[in-house]
Amino acid sequence: MGDPARLSRRRLLTTGAAAAGGAVIGAAGGAVGARALASSSDDDAASALHGSATVAFHGPHQAGILTPPQAFATWIAFDLRDGVDREAATRLMRIWTEDSSRLAEGRPGLTDTEPELATAPGRLTVTVGFGPGFFVATGTEDRAPRWLRPLPAFSIDRLDERWNGGDLVLQICADDPVTVSHVTRLLAKEARTFVTVRWVQHGFRRARGSEAEGTTMRNLMGQVDGTRNVTAAEADRLVWIGAESARRFGEQPEWITGGTSLVIRRIAMNLDTWDELDRPAREESIGRRLADGAPLTGKREHDEPDLEARDELGLEKIASFAHIRRARSEDPDERFLRRSYNYDQAPAAGTMSDSGQVFVSFQADVEAQFLPIQRRLDELDLLNQWTTPIGSAVFAVPPGVRPGDWWGSTLLG
Amino acid sequence: MKATRFRTPRRILVAATALLTLSALAACGSDESADADAPRTQADAVTVSEPWIKAADKGMTGGFAQLANKGDEDVTVVSASSAAAQSVELHEMAKDPDTGAMVMQEREDGLPIAGGSTAELAPGGDHLMFIGLTGPLAAGQEVEVTLTFADDSELTFSAPARSFSGAEEEYDPHAGGHDG
């Protein structure tokens, strides 16, 4: 993810990030490690406050997709109450759009009862997605994208209904967990006459400033996870629905131009059995070195893996069952933007931990880009021994909005 | 004027006036080309921002906003009206002399706004009281509200209804003089 890192710095510097925050971001890119070694004092420039940093809310695409991932995230899925129709859904979208834009700027929501909690946005983004039921309730089924339906059942799945589906979803991300909590509660409670909460998932990555911006995340199995991600330069081809995606994947309904699709999969990790594996076996299972994420055939994280390479015994250096071999397609269109987070919640009685990943991906076409890869992983991927999908949901993500406009206006307006 | 009027943080007020100003549909027009600094009417001098109304199925509900007087002269809101309610009153919160509890009562002399200052209508403080809703006010619905000033000038603005748990102020019928 080297490109998104560069993008993030430039983007933050040019999209109205507070001047102080911007300066820190610039400094952090080059020398976070050196600074950390040289000084830990609070008055060091690198420890200036991050809370005022903002991400532009308005634009042709929603924020929170290409935005370099913030440290914390909550996904909250809702079901529409009986009787919520197109007119009511429009009112809800106006409310959510208005308050999400205010909060992204560090301003309290219109009826905010805890306005002091809104003053540190910490790169807050709020992203909305529509599930299949939203189109039914609003009488717009004929304009639902053809890929908008539950993913087919995979043999590795052990789905629990408590993490599946939803008529609507909000993804709320920020570098500050207090901000995420406040925004989630505010947006949920002001929607209470329209929706009920279906499920909530929380995710985290490294804290802001712990590592240089753009460092590829590690999952809780210790693996560098997300190396070969879609870059901003590739987004028109692989993420955003529009002329380019139409050429590659076929036409989609006009209203979703500038939007995308969102897949959220809850992947439980069995860290107890993963603990039984020594480092060489762990590296073989994924095909990358744990220390730096470099492919077993390369030197650096972003080196292209050599899938043909063989060792002195004639065996494949990257095993046939290795995750990176299975997750890789020869078709350059079978890729998607990953924006996953770790989760770690209270374990059930008698167990040690309940950890895993909230797998999140954005792609122009679920069926053309995501499903082929998921099928390959379902057929064979050594990682399946320690990971289990326990939740799955697919949403249509409407385009971004201009000031005064509201989410979903191209569908409902 | 009671001291309890400005209760919520000033920063909301500052952010509000700086960033979001709802265009008020002044009944008296807003052509200020000649002497832009001198509003011709009291309504002309006032800008409404952050308006909203508590969603309710029936009965009474509260309305809130920031009313900024951009002119030098003091102005006074003397009454309010809306098609959404049989009547709209200007209310303030006051301490009940018998119980010590904060109760709301009608502002008999209207709501004064000094030149260059902002009146904050907020839950727990001054507010508009919509009495006898003419129909359910669902979250997200827009309600037109008209304020009338001491010089009979009018200011009409649109306020969205929002679900809100607060603003459950106790009403003191003895002080207000109507049967809510």
Interface residues (C-beta under 8 A of the other chain):
Chain A: A88 T90 R91 L92 R94 I95 E98 R102 E105 R107 P108 L110 T111 T113 P115 E116 T119 K189 E190 A191 R192 T193 F194
Chain B: T8 P9 R11 I12 A15 A16 L19 L20 E50 W52 A55 A138 A139 G140 Q141 P160 R162 S163 F164 S165 G166
